[in-house]
Amino acid sequence: MASHTYTKAAHSKAITKYTKEKLDRIEIRVPKELGFKDKVTAFAKSKDMSVNAFIIEAINKAMDEETQSSK
């Protein structure tokens, strides 16, 4: 088994490079007084998903439903 050593700085640089090359960013803002963030986080966790994965799935489902209803 090969032994790999890396520094935290090298690891961080690799993650940053991957993120810039492979991922887009979408930012949303929700009202704090509604506790929306906590509700979404709890719901995603109940489905054993990250918040990011849950939001992507919800968006894909909404777009698929829209596509199906327009046919």
OpenMM code with the backbone's topology and positions (N, CA, C; nanometers):
from openmm import Vec3, app, unit

residues = "MET ALA SER HIS THR TYR THR LYS ALA ALA HIS SER LYS ALA ILE THR LYS TYR THR LYS GLU LYS LEU ASP ARG ILE GLU ILE ARG VAL PRO LYS GLU LEU GLY PHE LYS ASP LYS VAL THR ALA PHE ALA LYS SER LYS ASP MET SER VAL ASN ALA PHE ILE ILE GLU ALA ILE ASN LYS ALA MET ASP GLU GLU THR GLN SER SER LYS".split()
positions = [
    Vec3(0.0847, -0.1185, 0.0000),
    Vec3(0.0000, 0.0000, 0.0000),
    Vec3(0.0885, 0.1238, 0.0000),
    Vec3(0.0610, 0.2138, -0.0897),
    Vec3(0.1426, 0.3344, -0.0997),
    Vec3(0.1120, 0.4279, 0.0152),
    Vec3(0.2154, 0.4906, 0.0612),
    Vec3(0.1981, 0.5872, 0.1688),
    Vec3(0.1947, 0.7266, 0.1084),
    Vec3(0.0876, 0.7989, 0.1338),
    Vec3(0.0736, 0.9335, 0.0794),
    Vec3(0.0770, 1.0315, 0.1945),
    Vec3(0.1609, 1.1295, 0.1801),
    Vec3(0.1631, 1.2357, 0.2798),
    Vec3(0.1278, 1.3653, 0.2103),
    Vec3(0.0513, 1.4446, 0.2760),
    Vec3(0.0154, 1.5735, 0.2212),
    Vec3(-0.0045, 1.6701, 0.3360),
    Vec3(0.0102, 1.7950, 0.3075),
    Vec3(-0.0099, 1.8973, 0.4085),
    Vec3(-0.1539, 1.9456, 0.4023),
    Vec3(-0.1955, 2.0092, 0.5079),
    Vec3(-0.3303, 2.0662, 0.5076),
    Vec3(-0.3434, 2.1718, 0.3989),
    Vec3(-0.2365, 2.2462, 0.3760),
    Vec3(-0.2390, 2.3496, 0.2723),
    Vec3(-0.2564, 2.2871, 0.1338),
    Vec3(-0.1866, 2.1779, 0.1068),
    Vec3(-0.1992, 2.1103, -0.0229),
    Vec3(-0.3392, 2.0530, -0.0398),
    Vec3(-0.3923, 1.9957, 0.0662),
    Vec3(-0.5278, 1.9403, 0.0614),
    Vec3(-0.6290, 2.0507, 0.0346),
    Vec3(-0.6154, 2.1608, 0.1040),
    Vec3(-0.7049, 2.2749, 0.0855),
    Vec3(-0.6954, 2.3286, -0.0572),
    Vec3(-0.5745, 2.3370, -0.1104),
    Vec3(-0.5548, 2.3849, -0.2469),
    Vec3(-0.6226, 2.2916, -0.3477),
    Vec3(-0.6120, 2.1616, -0.3259),
    Vec3(-0.6748, 2.0642, -0.4153),
    Vec3(-0.8266, 2.0768, -0.4114),
    Vec3(-0.8828, 2.0930, -0.2934),
    Vec3(-1.0277, 2.1091, -0.2802),
    Vec3(-1.0734, 2.2367, -0.3502),
    Vec3(-1.0003, 2.3456, -0.3309),
    Vec3(-1.0348, 2.4722, -0.3951),
    Vec3(-1.0300, 2.4589, -0.5466),
    Vec3(-0.9267, 2.3932, -0.5995),
    Vec3(-0.9139, 2.3736, -0.7437),
    Vec3(-1.0316, 2.2917, -0.7974),
    Vec3(-1.0655, 2.1817, -0.7292),
    Vec3(-1.1769, 2.0973, -0.7715),
    Vec3(-1.3069, 2.1779, -0.7715),
    Vec3(-1.3288, 2.2533, -0.6663),
    Vec3(-1.4516, 2.3317, -0.6535),
    Vec3(-1.4645, 2.4323, -0.7671),
    Vec3(-1.3566, 2.5015, -0.7984),
    Vec3(-1.3602, 2.6008, -0.9057),
    Vec3(-1.3858, 2.5364, -1.0416),
    Vec3(-1.3282, 2.4181, -1.0639),
    Vec3(-1.3399, 2.3527, -1.1937),
    Vec3(-1.4713, 2.2767, -1.2128),
    Vec3(-1.5263, 2.2203, -1.1067),
    Vec3(-1.6362, 2.1249, -1.1213),
    Vec3(-1.7711, 2.1709, -1.0668),
    Vec3(-1.7744, 2.2758, -0.9871),
    Vec3(-1.8991, 2.3118, -0.9196),
    Vec3(-1.9381, 2.4566, -0.9464),
    Vec3(-2.0677, 2.4797, -0.9605),
    Vec3(-2.1228, 2.6143, -0.9633),
    Vec3(-2.1837, 2.6418, -0.8268),
    Vec3(-2.1989, 2.7691, -0.7969),
    Vec3(-2.2513, 2.8072, -0.6664),
    Vec3(-2.3816, 2.8840, -0.6855),
    Vec3(-2.4821, 2.8461, -0.6075),
    Vec3(-2.6089, 2.9184, -0.6030),
    Vec3(-2.6342, 2.9501, -0.4563),
    Vec3(-2.6558, 3.0762, -0.4286),
    Vec3(-2.6781, 3.1162, -0.2898),
    Vec3(-2.8246, 3.1535, -0.2721),
    Vec3(-2.8847, 3.1065, -0.1627),
    Vec3(-3.0216, 3.1470, -0.1309),
    Vec3(-3.0223, 3.2079, 0.0090),
    Vec3(-3.1171, 3.2941, 0.0304),
    Vec3(-3.1322, 3.3567, 0.1618),
    Vec3(-3.2745, 3.3313, 0.2080),
    Vec3(-3.2876, 3.2963, 0.3348),
    Vec3(-3.4200, 3.2702, 0.3914),
    Vec3(-3.4364, 3.3515, 0.5193),
    Vec3(-3.5593, 3.3917, 0.5503),
    Vec3(-3.5838, 3.4721, 0.6714),
    Vec3(-3.5492, 3.3941, 0.7988),
    Vec3(-3.4735, 3.4563, 0.8866),
    Vec3(-3.4362, 3.3912, 1.0119),
    Vec3(-3.5566, 3.3681, 1.1027),
    Vec3(-3.6484, 3.4627, 1.1060),
    Vec3(-3.7586, 3.4527, 1.2017),
    Vec3(-3.8515, 3.3349, 1.1746),
    Vec3(-3.8471, 3.2804, 1.0553),
    Vec3(-3.9329, 3.1663, 1.0248),
    Vec3(-3.8677, 3.0332, 1.0624),
    Vec3(-3.7384, 3.0355, 1.0938),
    Vec3(-3.6688, 2.9123, 1.1280),
    Vec3(-3.6579, 2.8177, 1.0096),
    Vec3(-3.6635, 2.8731, 0.8891),
    Vec3(-3.6666, 2.7924, 0.7676),
    Vec3(-3.5413, 2.7069, 0.7525),
    Vec3(-3.4270, 2.7656, 0.7807),
    Vec3(-3.3013, 2.6918, 0.7669),
    Vec3(-3.3004, 2.5690, 0.8577),
    Vec3(-3.3423, 2.5859, 0.9804),
    Vec3(-3.3467, 2.4731, 1.0738),
    Vec3(-3.4458, 2.3668, 1.0286),
    Vec3(-3.5590, 2.4096, 0.9733),
    Vec3(-3.6587, 2.3149, 0.9232),
    Vec3(-3.6040, 2.2341, 0.8059),
    Vec3(-3.5382, 2.3023, 0.7127),
    Vec3(-3.4819, 2.2345, 0.5958),
    Vec3(-3.3719, 2.1382, 0.6398),
    Vec3(-3.2864, 2.1837, 0.7297),
    Vec3(-3.1768, 2.0997, 0.7805),
    Vec3(-3.2312, 1.9745, 0.8481),
    Vec3(-3.3321, 1.9906, 0.9327),
    Vec3(-3.3909, 1.8770, 1.0032),
    Vec3(-3.4588, 1.7809, 0.9058),
    Vec3(-3.5288, 1.8356, 0.8080),
    Vec3(-3.5965, 1.7502, 0.7100),
    Vec3(-3.4959, 1.6707, 0.6291),
    Vec3(-3.3912, 1.7372, 0.5817),
    Vec3(-3.2870, 1.6690, 0.5038),
    Vec3(-3.2221, 1.5590, 0.5881),
    Vec3(-3.1952, 1.5892, 0.7127),
    Vec3(-3.1334, 1.4900, 0.8016),
    Vec3(-3.2270, 1.3709, 0.8218),
    Vec3(-3.3571, 1.3957, 0.8302),
    Vec3(-3.4536, 1.2872, 0.8488),
    Vec3(-3.4567, 1.1945, 0.7275),
    Vec3(-3.4162, 1.2478, 0.6120),
    Vec3(-3.4086, 1.1691, 0.4880),
    Vec3(-3.2675, 1.1147, 0.4663),
    Vec3(-3.1811, 1.1340, 0.5660),
    Vec3(-3.0407, 1.0913, 0.5598),
    Vec3(-2.9700, 1.1551, 0.4408),
    Vec3(-2.9940, 1.2855, 0.4228),
    Vec3(-2.9341, 1.3612, 0.3128),
    Vec3(-2.8697, 1.4876, 0.3676),
    Vec3(-2.7732, 1.5392, 0.2916),
    Vec3(-2.7210, 1.6719, 0.3238),
    Vec3(-2.8233, 1.7747, 0.2754),
    Vec3(-2.8137, 1.8957, 0.3268),
    Vec3(-2.9029, 2.0020, 0.2816),
    Vec3(-2.8818, 2.0247, 0.1321),
    Vec3(-2.7570, 2.0248, 0.0891),
    Vec3(-2.7264, 2.0452, -0.0522),
    Vec3(-2.7916, 1.9379, -0.1388),
    Vec3(-2.7746, 1.8124, -0.1016),
    Vec3(-2.8334, 1.7026, -0.1785),
    Vec3(-2.9860, 1.7139, -0.1806),
    Vec3(-3.0455, 1.7490, -0.0672),
    Vec3(-3.1911, 1.7636, -0.0601),
    Vec3(-3.2406, 1.8750, -0.1533),
    Vec3(-3.1720, 1.9886, -0.1522),
    Vec3(-3.2136, 2.1008, -0.2361),
    Vec3(-3.1996, 2.0651, -0.3839),
    Vec3(-3.0892, 2.0004, -0.4201),
    Vec3(-3.0713, 1.9589, -0.5595),
    Vec3(-3.1812, 1.8619, -0.6005),
    Vec3(-3.2139, 1.7649, -0.5143),
    Vec3(-3.3199, 1.6692, -0.5450),
    Vec3(-3.4545, 1.7396, -0.5601),
    Vec3(-3.4840, 1.8347, -0.4727),
    Vec3(-3.6115, 1.9069, -0.4791),
    Vec3(-3.6216, 1.9884, -0.6081),
    Vec3(-3.5132, 2.0522, -0.6466),
    Vec3(-3.5136, 2.1300, -0.7708),
    Vec3(-3.5325, 2.0386, -0.8909),
    Vec3(-3.4583, 1.9295, -0.8939),
    Vec3(-3.4724, 1.8348, -1.0059),
    Vec3(-3.6137, 1.7794, -1.0148),
    Vec3(-3.6735, 1.7470, -0.9004),
    Vec3(-3.8097, 1.6940, -0.8988),
    Vec3(-3.9086, 1.7984, -0.9523),
    Vec3(-3.8938, 1.9222, -0.9098),
    Vec3(-3.9834, 2.0283, -0.9569),
    Vec3(-3.9690, 2.0490, -1.1073),
    Vec3(-3.8460, 2.0479, -1.1565),
    Vec3(-3.8247, 2.0669, -1.3000),
    Vec3(-3.8769, 1.9477, -1.3797),
    Vec3(-3.8592, 1.8257, -1.3281),
    Vec3(-3.9112, 1.7069, -1.3955),
    Vec3(-4.0636, 1.7105, -1.4016),
    Vec3(-4.1279, 1.7492, -1.2906),
    Vec3(-4.2742, 1.7575, -1.2881),
    Vec3(-4.3245, 1.8618, -1.3876),
    Vec3(-4.2551, 1.9735, -1.3961),
    Vec3(-4.2932, 2.0790, -1.4906),
    Vec3(-4.2800, 2.0298, -1.6343),
    Vec3(-4.1719, 1.9592, -1.6610),
    Vec3(-4.1496, 1.9047, -1.7943),
    Vec3(-4.2572, 1.8038, -1.8301),
    Vec3(-4.2919, 1.7170, -1.7356),
    Vec3(-4.3939, 1.6149, -1.7614),
    Vec3(-4.5312, 1.6759, -1.7817),
    Vec3(-4.5648, 1.7822, -1.7071),
    Vec3(-4.6971, 1.8417, -1.7181),
    Vec3(-4.7126, 1.9241, -1.8442),
    Vec3(-4.6009, 1.9667, -1.9033),
    Vec3(-4.6102, 2.0466, -2.0255),
    Vec3(-4.6116, 1.9620, -2.1524),
    Vec3(-4.6023, 1.8311, -2.1381),
    Vec3(-4.6048, 1.7412, -2.2560),
    Vec3(-4.7465, 1.7064, -2.2952),
] * unit.nanometer
topology = app.Topology()
chain = topology.addChain("A")
for resn in residues:
    res = topology.addResidue(resn, chain)
    for name in ("N", "CA", "C"):
        topology.addAtom(name, app.Element.getBySymbol(name[0]), res)
